[in-house]
Amino acid sequence: MSMTQTVDAAALDKLRADFRGRLILPGDREYDRSRVVWNAVADRHPAIVARCTRVEDVIAAVRFAREHDLVIAVRGGGHSVAGFSTCDGGLVIDLSGMRDVRVDPAKRTARVEGGALLEQLDRAAQEYGLACPVGVVGHTGVAGLTLGGGMGRLQRKHGFTIDNLLSVDLVTADGVVHHVTDQDDPALFWGLRGAGANFGVATAFEFRLHPIGPNVTTAVVVFPIERARVAGALYRDLSRSAPDHMHLGLNFANAPSGRAAIPGLRGNATVAVGATHFGDPKDAERDLRMLHGQADALVDTVTETTYLALQKMSDDEMAWGKRFYMKGAFLDELSDAAVDRMAEQVRAAPGECSIGLWAQGGATANVAEDAMAFTGRGAAHWLGAEAFWVEKERDSDHVAWGRAAMAAIKPFTRAGHYVNDIVEQGEDIVRSIYGDKKYDRLRALKRKYDPDNVFRLNQNIRP
């Protein structure tokens, strides 16, 4: 859709008068760069990219889009797995000009603008030996991660990102700014924590911080895929006995890279058990002992590193410019039969594909399931089936693998999904994320704050 088909020049000039940031249009030198998002599958052409530098810019952009019936996409870090941070023919509200992070070390809180990245929050907090539980890729946006829940390495010790969220500044569909807290608007605050993208543009967050690092210890043991049951049993035992200050993962990979890379074996399926220790360093050797001396292990390493280095460890593997597809689920238990099924699916993968599990429990289970919109904290494990590739002509192969892999694993999963994993759309899919009771409660909030469904480019709650 061209600009002339959407908005006339006089209307655009009026928007410019109220807009301190930059309006980027098709044909502008910056346009192609400004429309690119993390997942290369989402190759779209918005009519306007409104790069905001202040809350007033966001308000002007929302009102302009409503007046001219333009679909709105909101771009914080541009990291949406489904590509929801861009659109065809509409208006992208780009918050990359709003990335301020301010830490109050005395109160152990951080105020973070809506365009900030995880690496910026991590660096600012670590200056004072603090951290907020966030995700595991430094170039992810704080806003999108938070509004969907915020899983990460610190979740067993300090909960999800939303468990540490104190307030949100939100521009709703009517162009009004709301400072939302559990005290001022408990109903909306409930919905923002797990379904927040449905209700407006989050321009700022306040988080609780915790003492972490600066030094942490990681351990990983890698087995050939034929030893999948051994790896599964090791991970299962760790998830039952490990202290809450340990993050635990199990990863089946067809083309292992990063921490699981093994010279000469790339392309051969492996299974890895990994742990990160955030407790007292003196206890690390004792707590990680189960990962040492495993028979038939291809790799058995313990590494002392810093929290900041750990948080950027996956950045290259998850670099911009790749094509990506995933499916996610929750499991109540990990049986040998489930392990066998995962190993089978990875063996059959077309390329750089993996199935990974994270242990939940700990602090994630200390919050009631109905305390916020997020659904799934009661499960013992989160699971994600992920595929990366570069060539557009291989799209169908990798998407088909992701769907087939999750279909094969589905008998072992429980109800509910992590919304930040979801690529497909539709009311039935959204209901499957939250369940009927929460979905109906979210619909009531949607009717109050976005009755015309202005913010519909996400895993949408219908008004």
Sequence and secondary structure as in RCSB ss.txt:
>XXXX:A:sequence
MSMTQTVDAAALDKLRADFRGRLILPGDREYDRSRVVWNAVADRHPAIVARCTRVEDVIAAVRFAREHDLVIAVR
GGGHSVAGFSTCDGGLVIDLSGMRDVRVDPAKRTARVEGGALLEQLDRAAQEYGLACPVGVVGHTGVAGLTLGGG
MGRLQRKHGFTIDNLLSVDLVTADGVVHHVTDQDDPALFWGLRGAGANFGVATAFEFRLHPIGPNVTTAVVVFPI
ERARVAGALYRDLSRSAPDHMHLGLNFANAPSGRAAIPGLRGNATVAVGATHFGDPKDAERDLRMLHGQADALVD
TVTETTYLALQKMSDDEMAWGKRFYMKGAFLDELSDAAVDRMAEQVRAAPGECSIGLWAQGGATANVAEDAMAFT
GRGAAHWLGAEAFWVEKERDSDHVAWGRAAMAAIKPFTRAGHYVNDIVEQGEDIVRSIYGDKKYDRLRALKRKYD
PDNVFRLNQNIRP
>XXXX:A:secstr
  HHHH  HHHHHHHHHT SSEEE TTSTTHHHHH  SSTT     SEEEE SSHHHHHHHHHHHHHTT  EEEE
SSS  TT TT  SSSEEEE TT   EEEETTTTEEEEETT BHHHHHHHHHTTTEE    S TTSBHHHHHHH  
  TTHHHH  GGGGEEEEEEE TTS EEEE TTT HHHHHHHHHHGGGS EEEEEEEE EE  SEEEEEEEEEEG
GGHHHHHHHHHHHHHHS TTEEEEEEEESS  GGG  TT TTS EEEEEEEE S GGGHHHHTGGGSS TT SEE
EEEEEEHHHHHTTTTTTT TT EEEEEEEEES   HHHHHHHHHHHHT SSEEEEEEEE  GGGGGS GGGSS  
 TTSSEEEEEEEEE  GGGHHHHHHHHHHHHHHHGGG BS   GGG    SHHHHHHHH HHHHHHHHHHHHHH 
TT S  SSS    
